[in-house]
């Protein structure tokens, strides 16, 4: 995995050692397997949150796991121009390359270990496409796209785009150096990520060496979700098995226990986890397609505003483009 790494993790800041007697490790409340689906112009994804009640995901709405897949020339696909309102999209690219542009002027190329954090807020149009070189030559694509809800008071915030380079990600390790923890947003034991969020959340990518254990301090007021990007291991106080494509929803507590199996597959030599949580918003959610609001009437208004051109205009330089 080309996501940002270091030659020697022992030079990094380390997590504190937790006292098992005084630590409430979170139990696994639910363990699910992602469903297969298609997104955009037809690229395959895993629906990571399939089958999980919305209340257990709060403040998150949706997450797609793309790849890891080797694509032949001509196979890489993206999305056409489309609208969003009422939430934030977070695209974390572990491997490959992706171009983003939006009607607010944000955009750019993200590649190995980069993140684009787009606040749709009051409304925006955007497009995500593989660069021409990837379409022509093919290559590996691996990443996730996460939807973060916005509270009612911030749903109509001005749109914003954050281009987060992988080299700016907060990097920490465990007391024994058995894992690399990349903090994309939020805080883990006082170590912060570069992402600026409207909704209080923590998002991290962990690479755990075979046989290693991570005791991860976690805000007890936050939800906690652990999704396996690759590899095999266990999660939770009761060591429930987890592997690529599985999601663990954890209960209450102030720490997460994550362990990599000693034996891993050659194609996935380490346990790769996407760990996220946030302060629940606990407000009604009404989602339809690209809009996440509080009521049906607000979603209807979003469609009317989109059709009237009030969510933005495709830049002239990008026309024509199919919709």
ChimeraX attribute file (.defattr): number of C-alpha atoms within 10 A of each C-alpha:
attribute: neighborCount
match mode: 1-to-1
recipient: residues
	/A:1	15
	/A:2	12
	/A:3	20
	/A:4	17
	/A:5	17
	/A:6	10
	/A:7	6
	/A:8	9
	/A:9	19
	/A:10	17
	/A:11	11
	/A:12	16
	/A:13	15
	/A:14	20
	/A:15	21
	/A:16	13
	/A:17	13
	/A:18	13
	/A:19	9
	/A:20	10
	/A:21	6
	/A:22	8
	/A:23	14
	/A:24	17
	/A:25	22
	/A:26	22
	/A:27	21
	/A:28	21
	/A:29	12
	/A:30	14
	/A:31	19
	/A:32	17
	/A:33	20
	/A:34	20
	/A:35	15
	/A:36	14
	/A:37	12
	/A:38	13
	/A:39	15
	/A:40	16
	/A:41	12
	/A:42	13
	/A:43	15
	/A:44	17
	/A:45	22
	/A:46	21
	/A:47	20
	/A:48	25
	/A:49	26
	/A:50	16
	/A:51	13
	/A:52	15
	/A:53	9
	/A:54	13
	/A:55	16
	/A:56	18
	/A:57	20
	/A:58	21
	/A:59	25
	/A:60	27
	/A:61	20
	/A:62	17
	/A:63	22
	/A:64	24
	/A:65	23
	/A:66	22
	/A:67	19
	/A:68	17
	/A:69	13
	/A:70	14
	/A:71	17
	/A:72	14
	/A:73	13
	/A:74	13
	/A:75	15
	/A:76	23
	/A:77	20
	/A:78	18
	/A:79	17
	/A:80	16
	/A:81	20
	/A:82	16
	/A:83	21
	/A:84	25
	/A:85	26
	/A:86	29
	/A:87	29
	/A:88	27
	/A:89	20
	/A:90	19
	/A:91	22
	/A:92	25
	/A:93	24
	/A:94	26
	/A:95	22
	/A:96	23
	/A:97	22
	/A:98	23
	/A:99	17
	/A:100	21
	/A:101	20
	/A:102	25
	/A:103	19
	/A:104	20
	/A:105	11
	/A:106	16
	/A:107	19
	/A:108	13
	/A:109	17
	/A:110	25
	/A:111	20
	/A:112	22
	/A:113	26
	/A:114	25
	/A:115	26
	/A:116	25
	/A:117	23
	/A:118	26
	/A:119	28
	/A:120	28
	/A:121	22
	/A:122	18
	/A:123	25
	/A:124	25
	/A:125	22
	/A:126	23
	/A:127	19
	/A:128	21
	/A:129	21
	/A:130	20
	/A:131	18
	/A:132	13
	/A:133	12
	/A:134	22
	/A:135	17
	/A:136	13
	/A:137	13
	/A:138	18
	/A:139	18
	/A:140	16
	/A:141	22
	/A:142	21
	/A:143	24
	/A:144	20
	/A:145	20
	/A:146	20
	/A:147	20
	/A:148	28
	/A:149	26
	/A:150	29
	/A:151	21
	/A:152	15
	/A:153	7
	/A:154	15
	/A:155	23
	/A:156	17
	/A:157	18
	/A:158	13
	/A:159	23
	/A:160	16
	/A:161	18
	/A:162	16
	/A:163	18
	/A:164	21
	/A:165	17
	/A:166	22
	/A:167	13
	/A:168	16
	/A:169	23
	/A:170	22
	/A:171	24
	/A:172	24
	/A:173	23
	/A:174	23
	/A:175	16
	/A:176	14
	/A:177	21
	/A:178	19
	/A:179	26
	/A:180	25
	/A:181	28
	/A:182	28
	/A:183	25
	/A:184	27
	/A:185	23
	/A:186	23
	/A:187	20
	/A:188	21
	/A:189	13
	/A:190	9
	/A:191	16
	/A:192	19
	/A:193	21
	/A:194	19
	/A:195	23
	/A:196	14
	/A:197	16
	/A:198	17
	/A:199	20
	/A:200	18
	/A:201	23
	/A:202	25
	/A:203	23
	/A:204	22
	/A:205	24
	/A:206	23
	/A:207	23
	/A:208	27
	/A:209	21
	/A:210	20
	/A:211	15
	/A:212	19
	/A:213	21
	/A:214	26
	/A:215	21
	/A:216	20
	/A:217	22
	/A:218	22
	/A:219	20
	/A:220	16
	/A:221	13
	/A:222	20
	/A:223	25
	/A:224	29
	/A:225	24
	/A:226	24
	/A:227	28
	/A:228	24
	/A:229	26
	/A:230	24
	/A:231	25
	/A:232	24
	/A:233	28
	/A:234	19
	/A:235	27
	/A:236	24
	/A:237	17
	/A:238	12
	/A:239	14
	/A:240	15
	/A:241	16
	/A:242	28
	/A:243	21
	/A:244	18
	/A:245	19
	/A:246	20
	/A:247	26
	/A:248	26
	/A:249	23
	/A:250	23
	/A:251	19
	/A:252	19
	/A:253	20
	/A:254	17
	/A:255	23
	/A:256	26
	/A:257	19
	/A:258	23
	/A:259	24
	/A:260	28
	/A:261	20
	/A:262	14
	/A:263	13
	/A:264	18
	/A:265	11
	/A:266	8
	/A:267	8
	/A:268	14
	/A:269	16
	/A:270	26
	/A:271	30
	/A:272	25
	/A:273	26
	/A:274	19
	/A:275	21
	/A:276	24
	/A:277	25
	/A:278	23
	/A:279	18
	/A:280	20
	/A:281	17
	/A:282	10
	/A:283	14
	/A:284	12
	/A:285	19
	/A:286	14
	/A:287	16
	/A:288	12
	/A:289	8
	/A:290	15
	/A:291	20
	/A:292	26
	/A:293	26
	/A:294	18
	/A:295	12
	/A:296	14
	/A:297	11
	/A:298	16
	/A:299	21
	/A:300	14
	/A:301	11
	/A:302	24
	/A:303	20
	/A:304	13
	/A:305	14
	/A:306	20
	/A:307	10
	/A:308	10
	/A:309	12
	/A:310	14
	/A:311	23
	/A:312	17
	/A:313	15
	/A:314	21
	/A:315	14
	/A:316	7
	/A:317	6
	/A:318	10
	/A:319	8
	/A:320	9
	/A:321	8
	/A:322	6
	/A:323	7
